[in-house]
Structure formats: structure tokens, C-alpha cells
Amino acid sequence: VCIAAVFLLLPHRNVLSDGNGGRWDLLLTSIGISAMHMQLLQTDRVVIFDRTGFGLSNISLPAGKCGDPSLPAEDCSAHSVEYDVVSGSVRPLTVLTDTWCSSGAVMPDGTLTQ
């Protein structure tokens, strides 16, 4: 079972409070993958990576869009998603290689390098 939670600091929503007046809110109880890496982009979207090779995730890729060709053919589940902060929607992304032990950075022009 893949369970991940997305938390963002949102001052206008009151759920949990720290001692300094900030607030945390649970936006989604599951995004369909386990979050190994997360990166907030300048577009108010969060790219989230899981690792491949541990089996199916709980979110499917669009029909006919299987991911890593080294994985079993039946694994057409996503191992990465994009979370849209504004709409609250989750979109499955195709990962062509295993992101295990990888890292990433956002370049000055806003490009995510993973």
C-alpha cells in the first residue's frame, strides 16, 4: 500500500498550529505513490518521485503509457506525480528510469533537473 501525504504551509487554513502562529493543513491523504523526493516549482506545482521496482503504485498511467521498460509489462502504474497546489489535482507522470538514490535541483530558469 502506497500512502503519502502532501503538506503545505497555508496561513489562511487552520488545522494544526505551531508555537509561532504558522498553520499546517493535510491537503490529501493519498497521492497514489510513496513520496521519496518532492520539489515545489515556480508554477505552484509539486513534482513528487517514488522509486520503481517495488511493484505497482496506487495511481495508473494513462492507457498505453507504461513507464520503465525494464519493469514487468503489467506495471503501468505511475511512480511520479505532479500535484497542482491551486487546483488540488494530482496528475500521474511517466518515469523512464529508477529514481532510487537520485537527487534534484531547480535551475535558475526554473527547470527541474532530477
C-alpha positions as CSV (number, residue, x, y, z in Angstrom):
1,V,0.0,0.0,0.0
2,C,1.5,3.3,-1.1
3,I,0.4,6.2,1.2
4,A,1.8,9.7,1.0
5,A,0.5,12.9,2.4
6,V,1.1,16.4,1.0
7,F,1.5,19.2,3.5
8,L,1.9,22.8,2.6
9,L,2.2,25.9,4.8
10,L,-1.0,27.8,4.2
11,P,-1.6,30.7,6.6
12,H,-5.4,31.0,5.7
13,R,-6.3,27.5,6.8
14,N,-6.5,26.4,10.4
15,V,-5.8,22.8,11.3
16,L,-2.6,22.3,13.2
17,S,-0.7,25.2,14.9
18,D,2.9,25.5,15.8
19,G,4.1,27.9,18.6
20,N,5.0,30.7,16.1
21,G,1.5,31.2,14.6
22,G,2.0,29.2,11.4
23,R,-0.5,26.6,10.3
24,W,-0.3,23.2,8.6
25,D,-3.1,21.5,6.8
26,L,-3.4,18.0,5.4
27,L,-4.5,18.5,1.8
28,L,-4.7,14.9,0.6
29,T,-4.5,11.7,2.5
30,S,-3.0,9.8,-0.6
31,I,-1.4,10.9,-3.8
32,G,-1.1,7.3,-5.1
33,I,2.7,6.9,-4.6
34,S,5.2,7.0,-1.8
35,A,7.0,10.3,-1.8
36,M,10.8,9.8,-1.9
37,H,11.6,13.2,-3.4
38,M,9.4,16.4,-3.6
39,Q,10.2,19.7,-5.3
40,L,8.0,22.8,-5.3
41,L,8.2,24.5,-8.7
42,Q,7.7,28.2,-9.6
43,T,4.5,27.2,-11.3
44,D,2.8,26.3,-7.9
45,R,3.1,22.6,-8.7
46,V,5.0,19.9,-6.8
47,V,6.7,17.1,-8.6
48,I,6.9,14.0,-6.5
49,F,9.0,10.9,-7.2
50,D,8.7,7.4,-5.9
51,R,11.1,4.6,-6.8
52,T,10.4,2.0,-9.4
53,G,10.9,-1.7,-8.9
54,F,8.9,-2.2,-5.7
55,G,5.7,-3.1,-7.6
56,L,2.6,-1.3,-8.5
57,S,1.6,2.1,-7.2
58,N,-1.9,3.2,-6.4
59,I,-2.2,5.5,-9.4
60,S,-2.3,4.4,-13.0
61,L,-0.6,5.9,-16.1
62,P,-2.9,6.9,-19.0
63,A,-3.9,3.9,-21.2
64,G,-1.0,2.8,-23.3
65,K,1.6,4.9,-21.5
66,C,3.6,2.3,-19.5
67,G,6.7,3.6,-17.7
68,D,10.1,2.0,-17.2
69,P,10.6,-0.7,-20.0
70,S,12.7,-2.8,-17.6
71,L,9.7,-3.3,-15.3
72,P,7.1,-6.1,-15.9
73,A,4.7,-5.2,-18.7
74,E,1.8,-5.2,-16.3
75,D,3.3,-2.3,-14.3
76,C,1.5,0.6,-16.0
77,S,1.3,2.4,-12.7
78,A,2.9,5.8,-12.1
79,H,6.0,6.2,-10.0
80,S,5.9,10.0,-10.1
81,V,3.1,12.6,-9.9
82,E,2.6,16.3,-10.3
83,Y,0.5,18.0,-7.6
84,D,-1.2,21.2,-8.6
85,V,-1.3,23.4,-5.4
86,V,-4.0,25.7,-6.8
87,S,-6.5,23.1,-8.1
88,G,-5.5,20.3,-5.6
89,S,-5.3,17.8,-8.5
90,V,-2.8,15.0,-9.0
91,R,-1.5,14.0,-12.4
92,P,0.5,10.8,-13.0
93,L,3.9,11.3,-14.6
94,T,5.9,8.7,-16.6
95,V,9.3,7.8,-15.1
96,L,11.7,6.0,-17.6
97,T,14.4,5.2,-15.0
98,D,14.6,4.3,-11.4
99,T,15.0,7.5,-9.2
100,W,16.3,5.5,-6.2
101,C,19.3,7.4,-4.6
102,S,18.8,10.3,-7.0
103,S,18.6,13.9,-6.2
104,G,17.4,17.0,-7.9
105,A,17.7,20.8,-8.1
106,V,15.8,23.7,-9.7
107,M,18.0,25.7,-12.1
108,P,17.9,29.5,-12.1
109,D,15.5,29.4,-15.1
110,G,13.0,27.2,-13.2
111,T,13.9,23.9,-14.9
112,L,13.8,20.9,-12.6
113,T,16.9,18.7,-13.1
114,Q,16.5,15.3,-11.5
